[in-house]
Structure formats: structure tokens, C-alpha cells
Amino acid sequence: MTGARDWQGTVGRSWAAEWRRTDASFAELTPHLLALIATQPGECIVDVGCGAGELSIALADARPNASVVGIDISADLIDAASARTDLPNLTFEQADATQWQPRQRPDLYVSRHGVMFFPDPPQAFSHLARVAAPHARIVFSCFRKAVDNAWVVGLAELLPAGDVPVAQPFPPGPFAFADPDHVRRCMAGWRDHTFTPVDFRYVAGQGDDPVGEALALFRRIGPAAPALRDLPQNERSGLERRLQDLVEAHLEGGRVVFPAAAWLVTASSDHRNG
């Protein structure tokens, strides 16, 4: 499981260092998300779990008359996002979305894979609805089932068996929002949910050395990264060889790509009273 503490520590630092590769990995999903966001009104937009800021920057550029705020719990990611742009209608803030108090009530929340890590999702979504403008909207993407995302299945199969996680009613993590019924239960304060499936290719590596790019990504990001960091040298060497075999098996047309599956989710706030 990946929680807030991880994003404030090693995970957040890794994503901040690898933002070019992580943005590239979502290159075939992001246009679908932006197209759906474009159908939604909004003049005060908040990007929840903004990461290194790609979505925030795209929205601020597309809507110069809107105010866009990107929030993330990781100081490293906020630093990376802030260094990428000087758009006058865009700001980034280090903040915990479960407690954040906006200076102006948002009328549109967006997120690219940034809302699956709340320790108490009903509390978090209820809070976001409560501090929003009446009739606010939310649009976000999240992974569907792990079995439908070949990159994570392939990486998990390379790893030694781990401990069985302790059962939690709302366990955070990349695939925490795979089940629409569970998402509805999580989204206290929101109604009229829609779920649109999107199949895309997760781009792990491209450019002059796509295999090397994919290896560099998976050494820092994803389920193999902790093992490569923590395993003894003799076990780590074997994992490196298996990882290279996996990456080379998915080299296609000059890119390393894996089948991937996401939901695009929309909902409306129940908050109406100003």
C-alpha cells in the first residue's frame, strides 16, 4: 500500500526526480482526461494530488481566465511543478487535501491518478465537497483492476512473495479505486457519478534508448522499486535480469509499452447552500 507518509518521503522524491518519465508513461491517457475536463465549466480549478504539475499546467494554459491551483502532499513534487512554469493564473501549494482550506471556493476539481491515496476517502471527499462552491464538479482518472494493467502484473510476478497486507476498509494505493461501487462508497458528498473506461498503452520507455528509459523508470517507480533498493545484492542482480527481460519483451515500434486500463470518473457535489 502507498499512503501519505510514502508520498511525503521516498515515493514523492522518486516521482519528483522522474517526472519526465512519469508524464510520458501517461501520455496516451492524459489527452482523454483533458478532453473530458474540457466539457466541464470551471473558473476556480483545483488539481488534487497534482504531482509534478502536467495537468495543472495544461489547464491553466487552456483557460487563461481561470484560476488554477495544484495541491500535493509532497514538497518535492510541488518544487518540481513550480519549476516548470510561470503562468500567471497558476499556483502550486504543498497541502494535505483532506484538510486544505482554499482561499476561494473551487467550482471544479480535477486529478490524474491522485485521489486513491487518502487514508479515509469518505472524510476526504466530504471535506472537498464542503469547501467547494455549490454544484461543484469533479473529474479524475484512476486505474482499473491490476489484472488489466499488464505493467504492474508483469512487475509483481518478478518479485518474491511479500507479507499479506492487513485488511482495511479503505486501503490506499494505485488500484484502490478499481471498483466503481467502492468508489461511490468513498465519495461522500458527491452524486451523479459516471465511469468511463479507457484502455491505453502505458509508455515505460521511448527515445534513443527505450529499454534503458524503461529500466530507469521501474528502478524508481512502481512495485519493483522498493525491492531493487532493499534486496541483498545477490537477489537484486537476479531481479535486474528478470526486469530487463520483461522490458525487452514489451519493446514495440521503438517504445516499451504495456496494456493499461483506467476509469475516467465525474461527479457533482451535494453541497448547495453556499
N, C-alpha and C positions, 0 to 999 in steps of 0.2 A: 504494500500500500504506500501511496505517496501523499503526505499531508503537508500542512502549513510549515512545520518545522523544517521539512526537507527543502521546500521552496525558499525558505529564508537562509538555507545553508548550501550544501553541496549541489543539490539539484538546480537551484536558482543560479548559482555561479556557473554551472556547466551550460545551462541554456543561454546565459548571457554571453559566454565565450563562443558559443556555437550558433549564434542567431542567424548567420547567413545560411548555414546548413539546415537549421530547423525551418526557416522560412521556405527554403527550397523544397523541403520534404512535403510541405502543404501546398505546393504551387498549383496542383490540379484541383484542390478543394477550395482554396480562398476565393477564386472568381465566382463559384456557386454561392458562397456565403455573402459576398459583396453584392451580387445581383439580387438576392433576397432582401438584404438590408436596404437596397435602393428603392424597394417598393414601400418602405415604411417611412412615415413622416417623423421628423425629429430635428429640433433646433438646439437641444441640450443633450448631448450624447455621451454616454459613459461606456468605455470599453473595460469590462471586468476581467481581471487576470490578463492584462494587456501584453504581458511578456515583453519582448523587445520592440513592440510598437508597430508592427507592419499594418495591422488592421486599423489602428488609430490614425496612422499617417494617411492611409488611403482614404478614410472617411473625411478627415479634415481637409484634404486636398479636393475631394469631390464636392464638399459642402462648405465653401469659404464663408458663408454667412452663419454657419452653425458653430457652437462652442463644443469642442471635443475634449474629454478628459480621459486619459488612460490611467487606470489604477492597478497596482500589483503589490503583492506582499513582499516581493524580493527587491531589495535595494539594488542589487547588481543588475537585475533586468531593467529597472527604472533608469539607472545610469546609462545602460546600453541604448534604451529607447530615446532618451533625451539627447544623446549624442548624434542621433541620426537626422534630426530635423530642427528647423527654426520657424515652422509655420506659426503665424501669429494667433491662430484660433485653436491651438492645440497645447495642452499641458499634460504633464505626467506627474503622478503623485504616488509615493510609497504609502500604501494603505491596506488595511485588512477590510475587505468588502463586507464582512459580517458586522462591522461596527462603524464603517465610514459614514461621515456626515457631510453631504455635499453643500457647497455654498449656494448652489441653485438647483432646484429640483429637476432631475433628469426626466425627459419625456421619451427617451429611447436608450435602452441598454443593449449592448452587443458583446459578444465574446466568441473567440475562436478557441475552443477546447480549454477554456479557462474556468469553468464553473463546476467541475467534477471533483474538486479537492476540498470542498467545505467540510469541516468536521461535523457540522449539524446543518444539513441543507435546508430543512424546513425553516429553521431560525434565520438562516442567511437570506433565503428568498423572501421571507416575510419582511425582513428588515429592508431589503432593496425596494420592495413594493411600498413600504410605509414612507420611505423618504423620497419617493418619486412623485412626479406630477400626477394628477388624476388621469386615468386612462392611459398611463404609460405602457409602452410596448417593450418586449424583449425578443431578441433574435440571437441564437447561438448555435454553434456546432459542437458535436461530441461524437466519440467513437461508438459504433455499434458493437456487437459481440466480438470478443477477442478472436474467436474461431474464424470470423470473417475478415480479419486483418492479418494477412499472411506474414507480415514483417515481425509481429510480436510472437506469433505461433512459432515461426522458424527460430527466433532468438531463444524463446523459452525452452525449446527442445534441445538446445545446446548445453543447457545449464544443469548442474547437479540438483537433485531434489532438495527443496528447501523446507523450512518449517511450515506446518499448516497454519494459516493466519487465524487469529482469534476472531470469532464471529462478531459482527457489529451490525446494527440495524441500517446504518448508512455509511458503509466503508468507503473512504475516499480513494481515488485512483483513476487512471486513464480510462478504464472501462466501467466506471461506477454508474454511468448514465446509459448503459446499453439497452435497458428495458424501459420502454415508454411508460408502462404502468408505474414503475418505480420512480421515474422522473416526475410524473404527475403527483405522486405522494410527496416528493421532495419539494415541489414548487408551491409551497404555502403562499397564499396571497396572489396567486395568478390563475387565470382561467383561459378557456378557449384555446387550448394547446393544439398545435399542429406538428406533425412529424413527417418530414420529407426525407426518404433515403437517398443518399448519394454514394455511388461507387466511384472510386478514383484510384489512381496509382500513387502510392507513397514513394516519393523520389528520394532515395537514400544517397545517391551519388550521381554526379554528372560532370561535364567539363573534360579537361585533358586527361584526367585520371579518375574515372568514376568509381573504380573499385577502391582506390585509396581514399577517396572522399567518403564513401560509404563506411569503410573501416574506421575512419576518423570520427564520423558521426556516432557509430554504435559503441565506440570506446568511451564516449562521454554521455550519450543519451540512450535511454531505453533499458530493458531488463538485463542486458549483458554487462552494462557499465559497472555496477557495483561489484560483480564477480571478477571482472578484469582488474579492478582496483584492489580487491581484498584477498583473492585466492593466492595460495602459495605458488611460487614460480613454476614448479613442475606442472601443476594443474592449469595455471594460466596459459602456458605455452600450448597445451592441447586445445584449450578453448579458443585461442587465437587462430589455430589452424582450422578448426571447425567453422569459425566465424568467416574466415576467408573463403572457404568452400561454399558456404551459404551465399555470400555476397556475389561470388563469381557465377553461381547458378542463376542469379537474377539479373545478370547483365544483358540488357536488351536495347539494341539501337543506340549504343553509346551512353546509356544511363543504367543505373541499378535501380530497378523499380519492383515494388511489391503490391499485390492487390490489397486494397484497403476499403473500409466501409464506414460511413458516418451518417448521423442524423443531422438535419437542419431543423431546429425547433423554434417555434414562435409562440408567444402567449401575450395576454393582456392583463394588466394589473387590476386587482379587485378594488384598489384604493380609489375612491371617487370624491372624497369630501374636502380636498384642498388642505 
